[in-house]
Amino acid sequence: MGFLNLLYQKFKYDKHLNLSEEQIKQFQKEKLKKLVKYSFKNSEFYKDLFMQSEIRYEDLEHIDLKDLPTVNKSMLMNNFNKVVTKNSITKDKVINFVDYNPKPTALLDNKFHIIHSSGTSGEIGYYIYDNKNWELLKAVGASRLFKSFGLQRKKYAFIGASDGHYAGISFFLSPVNKFEQYFYQDFLVMDINYPLNTYIDKLNKLQPDIISGYPSAINMLLDYQKNNKLNIKPNHIICGGEPLTQEAYDKIKKYWHKEPVNYYGTSESIMMGAGFGKEGIYIFDDLIILEFAGNKTYLTNLYNYTEPLIRYEMDDLIVKGEKENKKWPFTYIKNISGREEDLLWLENENNNMDFIHPIVFVELHIKGLKKIQIFKVNDLNIIFKAVPKENVKKETIKNNIVIKMDEILKKKNMKNIKLDIELVDNIPNSPQTGKHELIKTKSNNK
């Protein structure tokens, strides 16, 4: 493990970029066979699932992916202890770890990275990566998110949710306290839930070589650049965590004169794919398999043996595309329809309008909750709707919500906002999209 292993994995996976599509498919086939055999032997959940489908262990030697049953988040989370292949890991242990160890760099048992997210379903999922997985993902990221990976030290800036076990910040900070931190000449983490103007002087002082984060946040930083309050010239811009809009792309090109990397990652697989500018995204077929079935997308994670994801139904709707003269021998997709919530605009204590980014609620972790929805009544009043888990005291849930929301509103100087809490039995999906609406206002409340 460590830096030498990272270089080895980088060299190994670099070779895949020069393979044919047929060779990549053969690689997937071999990795899949190894994964399903391991899962059958080590995951009680998958063994039972396969046996129920009359799939025996010996059948896995020549099994076709489409012959395997599909799974979804609810199935995995309801059977979490049977899904994971390490007896030392339980759902309660993971939840308690997330509750009491909020730093993104904290590791469960000093060796497991925990990522949590609600996605568009509104249901919280927990995803486990061991150190081997993490080293592999860092190696692939170094090769494919950067046009040139050298040994020169650089200055980095990140803007996004940063106060928990979220995919973006966990990955950004993964070199910290390791040998790789040498390559971080300096770095700045910008918490999306603090007012952006508090970071402008720090950014000007840092002069980052590389900036990464949510496109909507980068788009707002560029407004400061447009107004001559921000004066930075990053050489590399990585946009991820939400769709790269045409507006954000145009402003990056206009004010920083660079083609951004459009990075696609999820909690289920931090490295899903990447593209350049607005041309589309290449799925990293040597790490995952994506299946496209009508309006559903299924993920098989080929490298995670701790918490296997085999034919896992994704929240994202992905549109596959065709492209001549492809840069890499991977599946090419035109666009991704994931969570595209509006920013929650509210009036702060200074009578100025400011926003809370929806990712703050997407990644919100409150023990005892199944599902949440934020309803904006007006600029000074919001309702926090929550579906509690069974056998959880209502007063405990309400207190936990108040504590967490107080933290969020305080960061944004929004302690003036009136917060009401409603505990409900269910939060239905939108009849228009079929997805859970995380943020609702009167304008979209039908």
C-alpha positions in Angstrom: 0.0 0.0 0.0 1.0 3.6 -0.1 2.6 5.8 -2.8 4.5 3.1 -4.6 1.3 1.0 -4.9 -0.4 4.1 -6.2 2.2 4.5 -8.9 2.0 0.8 -9.8 -1.8 0.9 -10.1 -1.6 4.1 -12.2 0.9 2.4 -14.6 -1.3 -0.8 -14.7 -4.6 1.1 -15.5 -2.9 3.5 -17.9 -2.4 0.5 -20.2 -6.2 0.0 -20.4 -6.5 3.3 -22.3 -4.7 1.7 -25.2 -6.8 -1.5 -25.3 -9.6 -2.2 -27.8 -13.2 -2.1 -26.7 -13.3 -5.9 -27.1 -10.3 -6.3 -24.8 -12.0 -4.1 -22.2 -15.1 -6.3 -22.3 -13.0 -9.4 -21.8 -11.3 -7.6 -18.8 -14.8 -6.9 -17.4 -15.9 -10.5 -17.9 -12.9 -11.8 -15.9 -13.4 -9.3 -13.1 -17.1 -10.0 -12.9 -16.5 -13.7 -12.5 -14.1 -13.2 -9.7 -16.5 -10.7 -8.0 -19.6 -12.9 -8.1 -17.7 -16.0 -6.9 -16.3 -14.0 -4.0 -19.7 -12.6 -3.2 -21.3 -16.0 -3.2 -18.8 -17.3 -0.7 -18.5 -14.3 1.5 -21.8 -12.4 1.4 -24.8 -14.2 2.9 -27.1 -11.8 1.1 -25.8 -12.5 -2.3 -25.6 -16.3 -1.7 -29.3 -16.3 -0.7 -30.2 -14.1 -3.6 -28.4 -16.2 -6.2 -29.8 -19.4 -4.8 -33.3 -18.0 -4.9 -32.7 -17.5 -8.6 -31.5 -21.1 -8.9 -27.9 -19.9 -9.5 -25.4 -22.3 -8.0 -21.7 -21.5 -7.3 -20.6 -23.6 -10.3 -22.9 -21.7 -12.6 -20.9 -18.5 -11.9 -18.0 -19.8 -13.9 -19.9 -19.0 -17.1 -22.7 -16.7 -15.9 -23.9 -13.8 -18.0 -24.4 -10.6 -16.1 -28.0 -10.2 -17.3 -28.8 -13.6 -15.8 -28.1 -12.3 -12.3 -30.9 -10.7 -10.2 -30.9 -6.9 -9.7 -30.8 -5.2 -6.4 -31.6 -1.7 -5.1 -30.6 0.6 -2.2 -33.5 -0.5 0.0 -32.6 -4.1 -0.4 -28.9 -3.5 0.5 -29.5 -1.2 3.4 -32.2 -3.4 4.9 -29.8 -6.4 4.7 -26.6 -4.4 5.3 -25.0 -6.8 7.8 -25.6 -9.7 5.4 -24.3 -7.8 2.3 -20.9 -6.8 3.7 -18.2 -9.4 3.6 -16.4 -8.4 6.8 -17.9 -9.7 10.0 -16.4 -6.7 11.9 -18.6 -4.3 10.0 -22.3 -3.8 11.0 -24.8 -1.1 10.0 -25.0 0.2 13.6 -21.3 0.4 13.8 -21.1 2.4 10.5 -23.9 4.8 11.6 -22.3 5.4 15.0 -19.0 6.0 13.3 -20.5 8.6 10.9 -22.3 10.3 13.9 -19.3 10.6 16.1 -16.4 10.9 13.6 -17.5 13.7 11.2 -14.0 14.5 9.8 -13.8 13.3 6.2 -10.4 11.9 6.8 -11.5 9.6 9.7 -11.4 5.9 9.0 -13.6 3.1 10.4 -11.3 0.7 12.3 -8.4 2.8 10.8 -8.8 1.1 7.4 -12.3 1.7 5.9 -13.5 4.8 4.2 -17.2 5.4 4.7 -19.3 7.5 2.3 -22.9 8.3 2.8 -25.5 9.9 0.6 -29.3 10.0 0.1 -29.3 10.4 -3.7 -32.6 11.1 -5.5 -34.4 8.4 -3.5 -34.1 10.3 -0.3 -33.0 7.2 1.5 -29.5 7.3 3.1 -27.0 4.7 1.8 -23.7 3.8 3.3 -20.8 2.7 1.1 -17.5 1.2 2.3 -14.1 1.4 0.6 -11.1 -0.4 2.0 -7.6 1.1 1.6 -6.9 -1.0 -1.5 -10.0 0.4 -3.2 -9.0 3.9 -2.2 -5.5 3.6 -3.6 -6.8 2.3 -6.9 -9.3 5.1 -7.2 -6.6 7.7 -6.5 -4.4 6.1 -9.2 -7.1 6.1 -11.8 -8.0 9.7 -10.9 -4.4 10.9 -11.3 -4.4 9.4 -14.8 -7.8 10.4 -16.1 -8.8 13.7 -14.3 -5.5 15.4 -15.1 -4.2 16.1 -18.6 -0.6 15.5 -17.3 0.3 13.9 -14.0 3.7 15.0 -12.9 5.7 15.2 -9.7 5.6 18.9 -9.5 4.0 20.3 -6.4 0.8 22.3 -6.9 -1.7 24.4 -5.1 -5.2 23.1 -4.8 -8.7 24.5 -4.0 -11.9 22.6 -3.4 -15.4 24.0 -3.0 -18.3 21.8 -1.8 -19.8 20.1 1.2 -16.8 19.6 3.6 -18.1 18.7 7.1 -18.9 15.0 6.7 -18.2 11.8 4.9 -19.1 13.0 1.5 -17.4 11.6 -1.6 -15.9 14.9 -3.0 -14.2 16.2 0.2 -13.1 12.7 1.3 -11.3 12.1 -2.0 -9.8 15.6 -2.1 -8.4 15.3 1.4 -7.2 11.7 1.0 -3.5 12.6 0.5 -3.5 14.5 3.8 -1.2 13.0 6.4 0.3 10.7 3.8 3.3 10.8 1.6 1.2 12.2 -1.2 0.6 15.4 0.8 4.1 16.4 -0.4 2.5 17.2 -3.8 0.0 19.5 -2.1 2.2 22.6 -2.0 -0.8 24.3 -0.3 -4.5 23.8 -0.4 -7.8 25.5 0.5 -11.1 23.8 1.4 -14.1 26.1 0.8 -17.2 24.9 2.6 -20.2 25.5 0.3 -22.3 26.2 3.4 -20.3 29.3 4.3 -20.9 32.6 2.4 -18.6 32.6 -0.7 -17.3 36.1 -0.1 -15.4 34.8 3.0 -13.1 32.9 0.7 -12.3 35.4 -2.0 -9.2 37.0 -0.3 -8.0 33.5 0.6 -8.3 32.3 -3.0 -6.5 35.4 -4.3 -3.7 34.8 -1.9 -3.5 31.1 -2.7 -3.6 31.4 -6.5 -4.5 27.8 -7.0 -3.1 25.8 -9.9 -6.1 23.4 -9.7 -9.6 24.0 -8.5 -12.3 21.4 -8.2 -15.9 21.3 -6.9 -19.6 21.7 -7.8 -20.1 23.5 -11.1 -22.8 25.8 -9.6 -20.3 26.9 -6.9 -17.5 27.5 -9.4 -20.1 29.4 -11.5 -20.7 31.7 -8.6 -17.0 32.2 -8.0 -16.6 33.3 -11.6 -19.1 36.1 -10.9 -16.5 37.5 -8.5 -13.9 37.1 -11.2 -16.1 38.9 -13.7 -16.4 41.8 -11.2 -12.7 41.9 -10.6 -12.9 40.9 -7.0 -11.4 37.5 -7.7 -8.2 37.3 -9.8 -7.0 33.7 -10.1 -5.8 31.7 -13.2 -6.1 28.0 -12.4 -4.5 25.7 -15.0 -6.9 22.9 -14.4 -10.6 22.9 -13.4 -12.5 19.7 -12.3 -16.3 20.0 -12.1 -18.2 17.2 -10.3 -21.0 16.4 -7.9 -23.7 17.7 -10.2 -24.3 18.3 -13.9 -22.0 20.8 -15.7 -24.3 23.4 -17.1 -23.8 25.3 -20.3 -23.6 28.6 -18.3 -20.9 27.3 -16.0 -18.9 25.9 -18.9 -19.1 29.2 -20.9 -18.0 31.2 -17.9 -15.0 28.9 -17.2 -13.9 29.2 -20.9 -14.5 33.0 -20.9 -12.7 34.0 -17.7 -10.2 31.2 -17.1 -9.6 30.2 -20.7 -9.6 26.5 -19.9 -11.6 23.4 -20.9 -13.0 22.0 -17.6 -12.9 18.3 -16.8 -16.5 17.0 -16.4 -16.1 14.4 -13.6 -18.7 11.8 -12.8 -18.6 10.1 -9.4 -21.2 8.7 -7.0 -21.2 7.4 -3.5 -21.5 3.9 -4.9 -18.3 4.3 -7.0 -16.4 7.5 -6.6 -14.7 7.0 -10.0 -17.5 6.5 -12.5 -16.2 8.4 -15.5 -15.0 11.7 -16.9 -15.2 13.9 -20.0 -13.7 17.1 -21.3 -15.8 20.2 -21.6 -19.3 19.6 -22.8 -18.5 16.7 -25.2 -19.9 13.9 -23.0 -18.4 11.5 -20.5 -16.4 8.3 -20.8 -17.5 5.6 -18.3 -14.5 3.8 -16.7 -15.4 0.4 -17.9 -12.3 -1.1 -16.2 -13.7 -0.2 -12.8 -17.4 -0.6 -13.3 -20.1 -2.0 -15.6 -23.1 0.1 -16.4 -26.2 -1.4 -18.0 -28.9 0.7 -19.7 -32.4 -0.7 -19.6 -35.0 1.8 -20.6 -35.3 4.4 -17.9 -33.1 2.4 -15.5 -29.4 2.2 -15.0 -27.7 -0.7 -13.2 -24.2 -0.5 -11.7 -21.8 -3.4 -11.0 -18.8 -2.2 -9.1 -15.9 -4.5 -10.2 -13.3 -3.5 -7.5 -15.3 -3.3 -4.2 -15.3 -6.7 -2.4 -16.2 -5.3 1.0 -19.7 -4.2 0.1 -20.4 -5.8 -3.3 -22.7 -3.9 -5.6 -23.9 -6.3 -8.4 -26.6 -5.0 -10.8 -27.4 -2.2 -8.4 -30.2 0.1 -9.5 -28.9 3.7 -9.7 -30.7 6.9 -9.0 -29.2 8.5 -12.1 -30.7 8.2 -15.5 -28.0 8.0 -18.1 -28.3 8.5 -21.8 -25.8 6.5 -23.8 -24.4 8.0 -27.0 -22.3 7.3 -30.0 -19.0 9.0 -30.8 -16.6 8.7 -33.7 -12.9 8.7 -32.9 -13.3 8.1 -29.3 -10.4 9.2 -27.0 -10.7 6.1 -24.8 -12.1 2.5 -25.5 -14.9 3.0 -23.0 -18.7 3.4 -23.0 -19.6 7.0 -24.1 -22.6 8.7 -22.6 -24.2 12.0 -23.6 -25.6 13.2 -20.4 -26.6 12.2 -16.9 -29.9 13.2 -15.2 -29.3 13.0 -11.4 -30.2 15.4 -8.7 -30.7 18.9 -10.1 -32.3 20.7 -7.2 -32.6 24.5 -7.2 -30.5 26.3 -4.7 -32.4 27.2 -1.5 -32.4 31.0 -1.5 -33.2 32.7 1.9 -32.8 36.1 3.4 -30.0 36.2 6.0 -29.5 38.2 9.1 -28.1 41.1 7.1 -31.2 41.3 4.9 -29.2 39.9 2.0 -30.3 36.9 -0.1 -28.0 33.9 0.2 -28.3 30.2 -0.7 -28.0 26.8 0.9 -26.7 24.3 -1.6 -28.9 21.2 -2.1 -25.9 19.0 -1.6 -26.0 20.0 2.1 -29.3 18.2 2.4 -28.4 15.4 0.0 -25.5 14.4 2.2 -27.2 15.3 5.5 -26.9 12.6 8.1 -29.2 12.6 11.1 -29.5 9.4 13.1 -33.0 7.9 13.1 -34.2 9.5 9.9 -35.3 7.6 6.8 -36.1 10.5 4.4 -36.3 14.3 4.4 -37.7 17.2 2.4 -37.2 20.9 2.8 -40.2 23.1 2.0 -39.6 26.8 1.5 -42.7 28.7 2.7 -41.0 32.1 2.0 -37.6 33.8 2.3 -37.7 33.6 6.1 -39.5 30.4 6.8 -38.8 26.8 6.0 -40.4 23.5 7.0 -38.2 20.4 7.6 -40.3 17.4 6.8 -38.9 14.1 8.1 -39.8 10.4 8.0 -38.4 8.8 11.1 -37.4 5.2 11.5 -39.5 2.8 13.5 -39.0 2.7 17.3 -37.3 6.1 17.4 -38.5 8.7 19.9 -40.1 11.7 18.1 -38.6 14.2 20.6 -35.1 12.7 20.0 -35.5 13.1 16.2 -36.7 16.7 16.5 -33.8 17.6 18.8 -31.3 16.0 16.4 -32.8 18.0 13.5 -32.7 21.2 15.5 -29.0 20.7 16.4 -28.0 19.9 12.8 -30.1 22.7 11.2 -28.8 25.2 13.8 -25.2 24.4 12.6 -26.2 24.8 8.9 -28.0 28.1 9.4 -25.4 29.5 11.7 -22.7 29.1 9.0 -24.8 31.1 6.5 -25.7 33.8 9.0 -29.3 32.6 8.8 -30.2 32.2 12.5 -33.1 34.5 11.7 -34.8 31.8 9.6 -37.9 30.3 11.2 -37.6 26.5 11.2 -40.7 24.3 11.6 -40.3 20.5 11.9 -43.0 18.1 10.7 -42.6 14.3 11.3 -44.6 12.4 8.6 -45.2 8.8 7.7 -44.1 9.2 4.0 -42.8 11.7 1.5 -44.1 10.8 -1.9 -42.0 11.1 -5.0 -42.9 13.7 -7.6 -45.6 12.4 -10.1 -43.8 14.3 -12.8 -40.3 12.8 -12.4 -40.9 9.8 -10.2 -38.1 11.0 -8.0 -37.9 12.4 -4.5 -38.0 16.2 -4.4 -35.5 17.2 -1.8 -36.3 21.0 -1.9 -39.8 22.3 -2.6 -41.2 25.7 -2.8 -44.7 27.1 -3.4 -43.9 27.4 -7.1 -43.3 23.7 -7.5 -45.7 22.5 -4.9 -48.6 20.9 -6.9 
